[in-house]
Amino acid sequence: MTLTLTSLGGAGTVTGSRHLLEYEGRRILIDCGLFQGYKALRQRNWAPFPIDPKSIDAIVLTHA
């Protein structure tokens, strides 16, 4: 059994937090934050989503 945690956002800044947890064929997205602050950060919100949303089994929000 392999557990994988992949950071999809929030690196180098406190906004845009997104982490993908994969375990036994399941995909759980932890948070789905938007980037805030400088224009260069906010423009990341319009980039294609880094994974196929249909492949996500569940989403866990740690704060809202």
TORNU-753490 format. One line per 8 residues: number of its first residue (from 1); their letters; for each residue x, y, z of N, C-alpha, C. Coordinates in pm, 1 decimal. Layout:
REM TORNU-753490
NUM = a = X Y Z X Y Z X Y Z; ... .
This chain:
REM TORNU-753490
1 = mtltltsl = 84.4 -118.8 0.0 0.0 0.0 0.0 88.1 124.0 0.0; 62.1 213.5 -91.9 139.4 334.7 -104.6 50.2 455.2 -79.9; 98.9 543.9 2.8 32.0 670.5 31.5 114.1 780.7 -35.0; 47.8 864.0 -116.2 116.8 971.6 -185.8 48.1 1103.8 -154.0; 127.9 1203.8 -120.7 76.6 1338.9 -98.2 148.6 1432.1 -194.9; 70.1 1499.8 -279.0 125.8 1589.1 -380.2 74.3 1729.8 -356.4; 164.1 1826.4 -349.7 124.6 1965.8 -335.5 93.0 2021.8 -473.9; -27.3 2075.2 -488.9 -70.8 2131.1 -617.3 -82.2 2283.0 -611.5 .
9 = ggagtvtg = -52.3 2341.2 -498.5 -62.2 2486.1 -484.0 -19.1 2526.7 -344.8; -0.4 2655.8 -326.0 36.5 2707.1 -195.4 186.3 2707.3 -168.2; 266.1 2656.3 -259.2 411.5 2657.2 -239.4 465.0 2797.3 -264.6; 543.3 2849.6 -172.8 601.7 2981.2 -187.9 507.9 3095.1 -148.5; 387.2 3062.4 -107.5 289.1 3162.3 -64.9 190.5 3093.6 29.3; 118.4 3173.1 106.5 22.5 3113.7 200.6 -114.7 3092.3 138.4; -134.1 3137.0 14.6 -263.5 3118.8 -50.9 -253.8 3012.2 -159.4; -367.7 2964.4 -202.8 -370.6 2866.3 -311.1 -344.7 2723.5 -265.8 .
17 = srhlleye = -367.9 2696.7 -139.1 -340.0 2563.4 -84.4 -425.6 2455.7 -150.8; -358.6 2355.0 -205.3 -424.6 2236.9 -264.8 -328.7 2120.7 -250.8; -376.4 2013.7 -191.7 -292.2 1895.1 -175.6 -373.4 1772.2 -215.0; -312.4 1682.8 -289.4 -379.5 1561.8 -335.4 -324.1 1442.9 -258.4; -411.3 1373.3 -187.5 -376.3 1253.4 -114.1 -427.1 1133.7 -193.1; -337.2 1040.9 -226.5 -374.6 921.7 -302.1 -341.5 798.2 -219.5; -441.6 710.5 -206.2 -424.5 589.8 -126.5 -519.7 482.2 -176.5; -466.1 368.2 -210.0 -544.4 252.6 -255.8 -642.4 289.2 -366.9 .
25 = grrilidc = -595.8 367.2 -464.1 -679.4 403.1 -578.6 -775.7 517.0 -554.2; -776.9 570.5 -435.5 -865.5 683.4 -402.8 -787.0 813.2 -409.8; -855.3 918.0 -452.4 -793.2 1050.1 -462.4 -875.0 1148.7 -380.1; -810.3 1208.4 -281.4 -875.9 1304.2 -193.4 -802.5 1437.2 -204.9; -875.3 1540.0 -241.0 -818.0 1673.6 -250.0 -836.1 1741.4 -115.1; -725.7 1786.4 -57.4 -730.5 1857.9 70.4 -716.8 2005.9 38.9; -823.6 2077.0 60.2 -836.7 2219.1 29.3 -837.5 2242.9 -121.6; -887.9 2357.6 -158.6 -891.9 2397.3 -299.6 -887.3 2549.6 -304.8 .
33 = glfqgyka = -780.5 2603.0 -244.4 -769.1 2746.6 -226.3 -740.7 2823.7 -353.2; -777.9 2948.7 -349.1 -748.3 3042.9 -456.5 -626.4 3125.1 -417.1; -552.5 3168.5 -517.0 -438.5 3254.7 -491.8 -487.7 3397.7 -471.6; -426.2 3468.1 -376.8 -462.7 3605.3 -344.8 -336.7 3690.2 -339.3; -355.2 3820.1 -343.7 -241.7 3910.7 -330.0 -203.3 3973.5 -461.9; -74.1 3971.2 -491.8 -22.9 4034.8 -612.7 -88.5 3977.0 -737.7; -96.7 4059.1 -841.6 -161.0 4019.0 -967.2 -102.3 3889.4 -1022.1; 30.3 3874.4 -1014.9 94.0 3752.7 -1067.0 42.5 3628.5 -994.8 .
41 = lrqrnwap = 13.3 3639.8 -866.1 -44.0 3526.7 -791.5 -188.8 3504.1 -831.5; -268.5 3611.0 -837.8 -410.8 3597.8 -871.2 -430.8 3537.5 -1009.4; -339.9 3566.1 -1102.4 -353.1 3511.8 -1237.5 -341.7 3359.8 -1238.8; -280.4 3300.6 -1138.3 -272.5 3154.1 -1129.3 -411.1 3090.7 -1115.2; -508.7 3167.1 -1065.2 -645.4 3115.3 -1049.3 -709.6 3080.6 -1182.9; -658.4 3135.6 -1291.5 -716.3 3112.6 -1424.3 -644.5 3002.6 -1501.5; -537.8 2949.5 -1445.2 -464.2 2840.0 -1510.5 -549.8 2713.3 -1506.9; -532.0 2623.6 -1601.6 -606.4 2497.2 -1597.9 -582.8 2424.0 -1465.3 .
49 = fpidpksi = -686.3 2358.8 -1416.0 -673.5 2283.7 -1290.7 -569.7 2173.6 -1311.8; -480.8 2152.3 -1215.5 -367.2 2062.4 -1237.1 -401.7 1913.5 -1251.8; -522.5 1874.9 -1215.3 -565.8 1735.1 -1232.9 -709.2 1734.8 -1283.8; -752.8 1623.9 -1337.9 -890.0 1611.6 -1386.0 -984.7 1609.6 -1265.8; -1071.6 1709.6 -1250.8 -1163.5 1712.1 -1136.6 -1249.8 1586.2 -1124.1; -1278.7 1520.7 -1236.6 -1359.9 1398.3 -1232.5 -1287.3 1283.9 -1163.2; -1155.3 1295.2 -1150.2 -1077.5 1186.9 -1088.9 -1072.8 1195.9 -936.2; -1131.5 1303.1 -879.9 -1129.7 1324.0 -735.2 -1248.9 1252.4 -671.1 .
57 = daivltha = -1220.5 1172.6 -567.4 -1326.1 1100.1 -497.8 -1390.1 1183.0 -386.8; -1312.5 1272.0 -324.3 -1365.0 1353.3 -213.8 -1278.5 1478.2 -197.9; -1335.9 1579.4 -135.6 -1263.0 1701.8 -103.7 -1279.7 1728.6 44.9; -1169.8 1759.0 112.5 -1172.2 1793.7 254.6 -1128.8 1939.6 265.3; -1214.1 2022.3 325.2 -1179.8 2162.1 347.5 -1135.2 2178.4 492.5; -1015.0 2230.0 511.6 -964.5 2246.4 647.3 -1003.4 2380.4 707.4; -1039.7 2476.3 622.6 -1085.1 2605.5 669.3 -1161.2 2674.9 556.3; -1254.1 2759.3 594.7 -1333.8 2830.0 493.4 -1368.8 2968.8 541.9 .
